[in-house]
């Protein structure tokens, strides 16, 4: 049989098409049927908050084709793309959309030429893993997109934690709170109790606000004659990864930054590797003063550890070595009351003084590198938060203030809804354009820009907001 040039071209095209088709299908075992090849798509990490960066890895696409990556549906523009290699996996980094609500989602990888499609699961979830949300103690959750100014008043009480002493924290979908000095873990959404820390009759009690990081829960136990820093499995509360005994009580909340755990007790300031518990350094800077297990946590920023101590002194320690970089005493105070230091950019904000008398309080802004005073505001004192270019101060005088961070000028000042309650003792919490403050176990929500009151509710203190839930040391609110 002779073949013309045209028939040879047709045969070649048919062979090429067959080869291409063979690359897109695989035979099933034991039959002549064929099924389309389904690409494999994986995401790293597999969970995170809105706007977090995620690596999408894909294999099994046609070699050399562009693969577009979408979130949940292919109707919108792709978030990114990669070129499928002949062997191995294609990778691209994309950002989770800001509108993504806390639940299970999928990243979709779609071959532009082959139309092969693969999906990789991703769980949108936001943690509030330590006192003050982050190591800078801004008390600002920038990811909240469920609770809004419009639906705020639809929040209802879901559960009563029983007024635990320490700040609630959330990590890995688990809420950690304290009850009668013991730590209790709940499912952060259903609020079902998962476990409570068994002290085996030794009388150990939770001595400070815990922290969650690197797959571990860190707490300080106090047995009356000393303390023990413990790293445990957050899912069970049983397995201890490591522990370290310290000869002092009166602990501050724990802080985690860059895989290092920082603890401040009256025995000094400690830094541990989160994994393995290796002691990196210890610095004794004298009596730290009472943090009541609630306030005065070490703040980590700019490679420094910042904290206030008795008598009005502010310290900056090298975060890597513990060496004292600077210490200043802008004023002498007789109270041992200390608040968390808040850091934004190159400025350290802290109140020196105490609840009484109000006139004795001074809010300071210090240079983070030298400790030099940039500005000060008299008769203003209390815990603070920093969000969206503004400083929010919950005053001992029952006023909540929005302050310009560069100058200290007041932007607005609002009295707490019930002036008979007393001062506002806990740091404000800022989320989705709202400021939440508490006083006398009453929660108040204000518009972060205008100060307009948006709503109040009873039930607890130290508001913590994550994934559409408002946790306090008493009541838990949700939709």
C-alpha positions in Angstrom: 0.0 0.0 0.0 1.4 3.4 -1.0 1.0 6.5 1.2 0.6 9.9 -0.2 2.2 13.0 1.5 -1.2 14.1 2.7 -2.0 10.7 4.2 1.3 10.6 6.0 0.6 14.0 7.5 -2.9 12.8 8.6 -1.3 9.6 10.1 1.3 11.7 12.0 -1.4 14.0 13.4 -3.4 10.9 14.5 -0.3 9.4 16.3 0.4 12.7 18.0 -3.2 13.0 19.1 -3.1 9.4 20.4 0.1 10.1 22.4 -1.4 13.2 23.9 -4.6 11.4 24.8 -2.6 8.6 26.4 -0.9 11.1 28.7 -4.3 12.3 29.9 -5.9 8.9 30.7 -4.9 5.8 32.5 -6.4 2.3 32.2 -8.3 0.8 35.1 -7.2 -2.4 36.6 -8.9 -5.5 35.2 -10.9 -3.9 32.5 -10.5 -2.1 29.2 -12.2 1.0 30.6 -10.2 4.2 31.0 -10.6 7.1 33.5 -9.3 10.7 33.3 -6.2 11.4 35.2 -6.9 13.6 38.2 -4.1 15.9 39.2 -2.9 16.1 42.8 -3.0 19.5 44.5 -1.6 20.2 47.9 -1.5 23.4 50.0 1.2 24.5 52.4 0.2 25.3 55.1 -3.2 23.7 55.1 -4.8 26.3 57.3 -4.5 30.0 58.1 -6.3 33.3 58.3 -7.7 35.4 55.5 -4.9 37.2 53.5 -2.3 34.6 54.5 0.1 33.4 51.8 -0.2 29.8 50.7 1.9 27.6 48.5 -0.1 25.6 46.0 1.7 22.5 44.7 0.3 20.6 41.7 1.2 17.5 39.7 -0.3 15.5 36.9 -1.0 18.3 34.5 0.0 18.3 30.8 3.7 19.2 30.5 4.4 22.8 29.7 0.8 24.1 30.1 -0.2 27.0 32.2 -2.1 26.0 35.3 -4.3 28.7 36.9 -5.1 28.6 40.6 -8.5 29.7 41.9 -10.2 29.9 45.3 -13.5 27.9 45.7 -14.7 28.6 42.2 -13.3 29.4 38.7 -15.7 32.2 37.9 -13.4 34.9 39.3 -9.9 35.8 38.0 -7.2 33.3 39.0 -5.1 34.1 42.1 -2.0 32.9 40.4 -0.6 30.3 38.0 2.4 28.0 37.3 3.8 26.2 34.3 3.4 22.4 34.7 6.8 20.7 34.5 7.5 17.5 32.6 8.4 15.9 36.0 7.8 16.9 39.5 5.4 19.5 40.8 4.5 23.1 39.8 4.4 25.6 42.6 2.9 29.1 43.0 2.3 31.3 46.1 -1.1 32.9 46.3 -3.0 35.0 48.9 -6.2 33.8 50.6 -8.9 36.3 49.8 -9.8 38.7 52.6 -13.4 37.8 52.3 -12.8 34.1 53.0 -15.0 33.1 56.0 -13.8 30.6 58.7 -14.6 27.2 57.3 -13.1 24.6 54.9 -12.3 25.9 51.4 -10.6 24.6 48.3 -7.9 25.8 46.0 -8.7 24.8 42.4 -5.9 24.2 39.9 -7.1 24.2 36.3 -5.0 23.3 33.3 -5.4 26.0 30.6 -4.9 23.6 27.7 -5.8 20.1 29.0 -8.7 21.4 31.3 -7.4 18.9 33.9 -8.7 20.0 37.3 -7.4 19.3 40.8 -8.4 20.6 44.2 -6.5 21.1 47.5 -8.3 21.7 50.8 -7.6 24.7 52.9 -9.1 25.6 56.3 -9.6 29.3 56.9 -9.0 29.8 60.7 -7.7 32.6 62.8 -5.9 32.1 66.2 -5.6 34.4 69.1 -2.7 32.5 70.5 -1.4 34.7 73.3 -2.1 37.7 75.5 -2.5 40.7 73.3 -2.9 38.6 70.1 0.7 38.9 68.9 4.1 39.4 70.4 3.8 43.2 70.0 0.7 43.1 72.2 -1.3 45.2 69.7 -4.6 43.4 70.8 -5.6 43.8 67.2 -7.0 41.0 65.1 -6.7 42.2 61.5 -8.4 39.1 60.0 -11.8 39.2 61.6 -14.5 39.3 58.8 -17.5 37.7 60.5 -18.4 40.1 63.3 -19.3 43.5 61.7 -20.8 46.8 62.8 -24.0 45.7 61.2 -24.5 42.3 62.8 -22.8 43.0 66.1 -26.0 43.3 68.1 -27.1 39.9 66.8 -24.4 38.2 68.9 -25.9 36.0 71.6 -24.5 34.3 74.7 -23.4 30.8 73.8 -21.6 29.6 76.9 -20.5 30.7 80.4 -16.8 30.0 81.2 -17.5 30.7 84.9 -15.3 33.9 85.2 -11.9 32.3 84.9 -9.0 34.4 86.1 -6.8 34.5 83.0 -7.2 35.8 79.5 -8.7 33.3 77.1 -6.5 32.3 74.1 -7.4 30.4 70.9 -5.1 28.1 68.9 -5.7 25.4 66.4 -9.4 25.6 66.8 -9.2 25.1 70.6 -10.2 27.7 73.3 -8.1 27.6 76.4 -9.5 29.1 79.6 -9.0 28.7 83.3 -11.4 27.4 85.9 -10.5 27.4 89.6 -6.9 27.8 88.8 -6.9 24.9 86.3 -6.7 25.1 82.5 -9.6 23.8 80.5 -9.8 23.3 76.7 -12.9 23.7 74.6 -13.7 23.3 71.0 -13.6 27.0 69.9 -16.8 26.7 67.8 -19.0 24.2 69.5 -17.6 25.0 73.0 -17.7 21.4 73.9 -15.2 20.6 76.7 -12.2 18.6 75.4 -10.1 18.2 78.5 -9.0 19.9 81.7 -5.6 19.7 83.1 -5.2 17.0 85.7 -2.8 18.0 88.4 -2.9 14.6 90.0 -3.6 16.0 93.5 -0.4 18.1 93.8 -2.3 21.4 93.9 -0.6 22.9 90.9 -2.6 25.9 89.6 -2.4 27.9 86.4 -0.2 31.0 87.3 -0.5 33.1 84.1 -2.1 33.5 80.7 -0.9 30.6 78.6 0.3 30.7 74.9 -0.1 28.5 71.9 2.6 28.1 69.2 4.5 25.5 67.1 1.9 22.8 67.9 2.3 23.2 71.7 0.5 24.8 74.6 2.7 26.6 77.1 1.6 27.3 80.7 3.1 28.2 84.0 2.1 26.1 87.0 2.4 27.3 90.5 2.5 24.9 93.5 3.1 27.6 96.2 6.8 27.2 96.6 7.8 27.7 93.0 6.7 27.5 89.4 7.1 25.2 86.5 7.0 26.2 82.8 5.4 23.4 80.9 5.0 22.6 77.2 2.2 20.1 76.4 0.0 18.7 73.7 -2.8 21.2 73.2 -5.1 18.4 71.8 -5.0 16.3 75.0 -3.4 18.4 77.8 -1.6 15.2 78.9 1.7 14.7 77.1 4.4 17.0 78.3 7.0 17.8 75.7 9.3 19.6 78.2 9.2 21.4 81.5 11.5 23.8 83.4 11.4 24.6 87.1 11.9 28.1 88.2 12.2 29.2 91.9 9.7 32.0 91.8 6.0 32.7 91.4 4.1 35.8 90.4 4.3 35.2 86.7 3.4 37.4 83.8 1.6 36.1 80.7 3.7 34.1 78.3 4.8 35.5 75.0 6.0 33.6 71.8 7.9 35.0 68.9 9.9 33.3 66.1 9.9 29.9 67.9 11.1 31.3 71.2 9.0 31.3 74.4 9.6 34.3 76.7 8.6 34.2 80.4 8.8 36.9 83.0 8.7 36.0 86.6 10.0 37.6 89.8 13.0 35.3 89.3 13.9 37.1 86.1 13.2 36.9 82.3 13.7 33.6 80.5 13.9 32.6 76.8 13.4 29.0 75.7 13.3 27.3 72.3 9.7 26.3 71.9 10.7 22.9 70.5 12.8 21.0 73.0 12.7 23.6 75.7 16.4 24.5 75.6 17.1 27.5 77.8 18.6 30.2 75.6 19.2 32.8 78.2 18.1 34.2 81.6 18.3 37.8 82.7 17.7 38.9 86.3 16.8 42.6 86.2 15.6 42.8 89.8 12.1 42.8 91.2 9.6 42.8 88.3 6.6 43.7 90.4 3.2 42.1 90.3 1.8 41.4 87.0 -1.0 39.4 88.6 -0.6 36.7 86.0 -2.6 39.0 83.8 -0.6 42.0 82.8 3.0 43.1 82.2 3.8 40.4 79.7 7.2 40.6 77.8 6.7 42.3 74.5 8.8 41.3 71.5 9.6 43.6 68.6 12.6 44.9 66.7 14.8 42.2 68.0 14.1 43.4 71.6 12.2 42.2 74.7 10.4 45.1 76.3 8.8 45.2 79.8 8.1 47.4 82.7 9.1 46.7 86.3 8.4 48.0 89.8 9.1 51.7 90.3 8.5 52.9 86.8 11.5 51.5 84.9 11.2 50.2 81.4 13.7 47.7 80.0 14.8 46.7 76.5 16.7 43.4 76.3 18.3 41.8 73.3 15.9 39.1 72.3 18.7 36.8 71.2 21.0 37.1 74.2 19.1 38.8 77.0 21.7 41.6 77.2 20.3 44.9 78.5 20.2 47.3 75.5 18.7 50.1 77.5 16.7 50.9 80.6 15.0 54.2 81.5 13.0 55.5 84.4 11.0 58.4 83.0 9.5 58.9 86.4 9.6 57.4 89.8 6.3 55.7 90.8 5.6 53.9 94.1 3.1 51.4 92.7 4.1 48.0 91.4 1.2 48.1 88.9 2.4 47.2 85.4 0.7 47.0 82.0 1.7 45.3 78.8 4.1 47.3 76.7 2.7 47.9 73.2 5.1 48.4 70.2 4.3 49.7 66.8 7.2 50.5 64.4 9.9 52.3 66.3 7.8 53.4 69.2 7.1 51.8 72.6 4.0 52.8 74.4 3.4 52.2 78.1 1.6 53.6 81.1 3.6 54.3 84.3 1.6 54.8 87.4 -1.5 52.9 88.6 -5.3 53.1 89.0 -5.1 55.7 91.8 -4.7 58.6 91.8 -5.7 59.2 88.2 -3.7 62.4 88.0 -0.5 60.5 88.7 -0.7 58.4 85.5 1.4 59.2 82.5 1.2 57.6 79.1 4.6 57.5 77.5 5.8 57.1 73.9 9.5 56.0 73.9 12.0 55.5 71.1 12.4 51.7 70.7 16.1 51.9 70.1 17.1 54.3 72.9 14.3 54.6 75.3 14.2 58.4 74.8 10.8 60.0 75.5 9.1 61.1 72.4 6.0 62.4 74.1 3.9 62.0 77.2 0.3 62.6 78.2 -0.5 63.3 81.9 -3.6 62.0 83.7 -4.0 59.3 81.0 -3.2 55.8 82.0 -4.3 52.3 81.4 -3.8 49.3 79.1 -3.5 50.0 75.3 -4.0 48.6 71.9 -2.6 49.6 68.5 -4.5 49.2 65.2 -4.8 50.8 61.8 -2.4 53.7 62.7 -4.1 54.6 66.0 -3.4 54.0 69.7 -6.4 53.0 71.8 -6.2 53.4 75.6 -8.6 52.0 78.1 -8.3 54.5 81.0 -8.4 53.9 84.7 -10.7 56.9 84.7 -13.4 55.0 82.8 -12.7 56.7 79.5 -11.7 55.0 76.3 -9.5 57.2 74.0 -8.2 57.1 70.5 -4.8 58.8 70.3 -2.5 59.9 67.5 0.6 57.7 67.9 3.0 60.3 66.5 2.1 63.2 68.7 -0.1 61.9 71.5 -2.9 64.2 70.5 -6.4 63.0 71.4 -8.6 62.0 68.5 -11.7 61.1 70.6 -12.5 60.3 74.2 -15.6 58.4 75.3 -16.8 57.6 78.8 -17.7 54.0 79.4 -21.4 53.4 79.1 -22.0 53.0 82.9 -19.8 55.4 84.8 -20.8 53.7 88.1 -18.9 50.6 87.1 -15.4 52.0 87.7 -12.3 52.1 85.6 -11.6 50.2 82.5 -9.0 47.7 83.6 -8.3 45.5 80.6 -6.6 46.2 77.2 -9.0 47.2 74.4 -9.5 44.7 71.6 -9.7 46.0 68.0 -11.2 44.0 65.2 -13.0 44.8 61.9 -13.3 48.6 62.6 -14.5 48.1 66.2 -13.0 48.6 69.7 -14.1 46.3 72.5 -13.5 47.3 76.1 -14.7 45.9 79.4 -15.4 47.2 82.9 -17.1 45.4 85.7 -17.8 42.4 83.5 -19.6 44.5 80.9 -18.4 44.5 77.3 -18.8 47.7 75.3 -18.2 48.0 71.5 -17.3 51.4 69.9 -16.7 52.5 66.3 -12.9 52.6 66.0 -12.9 55.7 63.9 -15.6 57.8 65.5 -16.0 56.4 69.0 -19.7 55.9 68.6 -21.1 53.2 70.9 -22.3 50.2 68.9 -23.6 48.0 71.7 -23.0 46.6 75.2 -23.4 43.2 76.8 -22.7 41.6 80.2 -20.6 38.7 81.0 -16.9 39.0 81.3 -13.6 40.8 80.7 -10.5 40.6 78.5 -12.4 40.3 75.1 -10.9 38.0 72.6 -12.2 37.8 69.1 -11.6 35.1 66.5 -13.6 33.7 63.6 -16.9 35.3 64.5 -16.7 34.4 68.2 -16.3 36.9 71.1 -14.7 35.2 74.1 -14.4 36.8 77.5 -13.3 35.6 80.9 -17.0 34.8 81.5 -19.5 34.7 78.6 -18.8 33.5 75.1 -20.8 35.2 72.3 -21.5 33.9 68.8 -24.2 33.9 66.1 
